[in-house]
Amino acid sequence: MKRVILLLVAGLFFVANAALVNAAEKAPQKVVDLAHSTLAAIGSDPVIVNAVKTENAKGKTLAQIQTKDKDWKSFAGIADYMKVIMESDCAKKLKQIQESAPYYSEIFVMDNQGANVAMTDKTSDYWQGDEAKFQKSFAGGAGAVFVDDVEFDESSQAYLVQISVPVMDGGKAIGAITFGIDVDKI
């Protein structure tokens, strides 16, 4: 009898959690408006465009990127190669943007394969190419604004939404930028 009750309680807990996951909160309209105006325009900033063009010109293979991604995820601190990404001219530009408004929690730029080019804070992984934030904003080179659902971020203890916009050069997406926005501060 105790097993049946435990299984019933566990089943109800599972169903309740599944319902919460499926009831994702959409971003407020003011966040969507910010994405399509201010943030989309940042995608053509010359400092950011030049950094992405330089990174794309390196011709890294996907295998090289994925190897670096594994190393990145297994390194607890900030390695020298991560510092380079966090201290470049592009990263300095991102930090200026981040400091310009209280709602920016993080900003990072990706190349045409979704590998990190510059960032304000260490990301959990190096390669974003397998994630919606890159795929939907890069859009195979067409470029599009992607506003994800609002989620609770454990590390910052805040409700954040990730907005991704293409880095545009000559009407073509050459990379992408993701902005972490604290919805309670906008």
N, C-alpha and C positions, 0 to 999 in steps of 0.2 A: 504494500500500500504506500509506504514511504517513497519507494522508487517511482511509482506512478505519479505521485504528487510532485516529486522533484522533476520528473520529465515534463510534466504539465507546466510547472513554473518556468523551467528552462525554455520550453517551447514558446510560452507567452513572451518571455524576455526577448527571444530571437525575433519574433514577429514585431514586437514594439520597436526594436532597434532598426529593423528593415524598413518599417514605415517612416521612421525619422530620417533615414538615409535617403529615401525616395521623396521626401518632402523638402527638398533643398529650396532655400530662399533665393529668389531672384534679386539682383542688384537694384537699389533704388534708382529712380529715373535721373536724379542729379549725378549719379555715378556714370550712368550710360551716356548722358550728355557730355560729361567730362571726357569720357573715352573717345567720343566722336569728334571732339573739338580740340582741346588742349593736348591731350595725349597723342592723338593721331598726328598732329603737327610735329611733335617731337621726333617722329619717325623719319623726318627729312632734315634733321639738324646736321650740318656739315661735319661736325666732330664725330658724331655717331656713324654717319654714312661712311666716312673715311676709315674708321676703325673696323667696320664690318667688311668693307672692300679689301682692306689689308689682310684680314683674317681669311676671307674667302680665297684670296690669291695664294695662300699657302698650300692649297690643294690636299688637305688632310683626307685620309680615307675614313670610311665609317668604322673600320676595324681599329684604327688608331684612336678615334674618338671614343669608342666603346671601351678600349683598354684604359684610357685616361679616366673615363667615367668610373670604372671599377676601383682604380686607385683613389680617386676623389672621395668616393663613398666610404672607403675603408680608413681614410685618414681623419683622425678625430679633431685635430687643430687646423691651423692654416699653414699650408706648405708654401715654400717660396714661389712656386708657379701660380699659386692662388693669389699671393700678394701682388704679383705682376698684374693680374686681372683686376685687382681691387685698387691699384695705384696708377693705372694708365691715364692718359689725358681723357679718354672716354669715361673712365670711372669717375674722374674728377668732375666731369660734366654732369654725370648721374647724381653725384653727391650734392651738387649745386641745386639740381632739380628737387632732390629729396628734402633739402633744407628749406626750400621755398614754400612749403606748405606742410602742416602737421599731419595730414592724412597719408603721406607716402611712407609706407613701412619698409619697402625694399624696391629696388629697380635693378633689372639685369638685361643685358643685350645678348642676343644670340646670332650666330652666323647662318649661312644658308643651309646648314644641316642640323641646326638646333644646338650647337656647342656654344658654351659661354665665351663671350668676347670681353665683357666688362660687367662689373656688379658693384653694388653698394655694400652688400653683406654676403657672406659665404652662402651659397645655395646648397641644398641637400645633395644635389648631384650636378655633374658637369654637362651632361647631355640631356637636353630637353626635347630632342627631335622625335621621341616616341610619345610625347604628351600633347594633349589638345591645345594647350597654350601656344605651342609652336605651330603645330599642324594647321590649326584654324586661322592663325594670324598670317603665317607665311603663305598658306593656301596655294602651294605649288608654284609660287612666284607671282601670283596675281595680287596677293595682299588683301587683308580684310581685318576689321576690328573685331576682337573676340572678348566678350565680357562673360566671365565664368560666374558660377553661383557663389553666394556668400557662404563662407565656412568659418567655424571657430578655430582659431590658430592657437594651439596649446603653448607654443614657445612665447608668444607675445601676449597671450590671454586677451585676445581681441577678435572681433568679427572682421574678417578680411575678405576682399574680393580681388581676384587677379584679373587684370585687364591686359590684353596683349594686342599690340599694334605692329604693323609691318614697318621695317626700315626700308624706305623707298629711294630708289636711284633711277632717274630717267623713266618713271612710270612703271618700274618693275620692283617687286619685293626682292631684296637681297639678304634679308635677315628679319629679326623681330625683336621687340622690346616687351618685357613683362613688368607691369607696375603692381605691387601689392598695395591696395588701398584699404585703410582702416575706415570702415563705413560709419563708425560712431564719431569720427573726427571731421567728416566732410560736411 
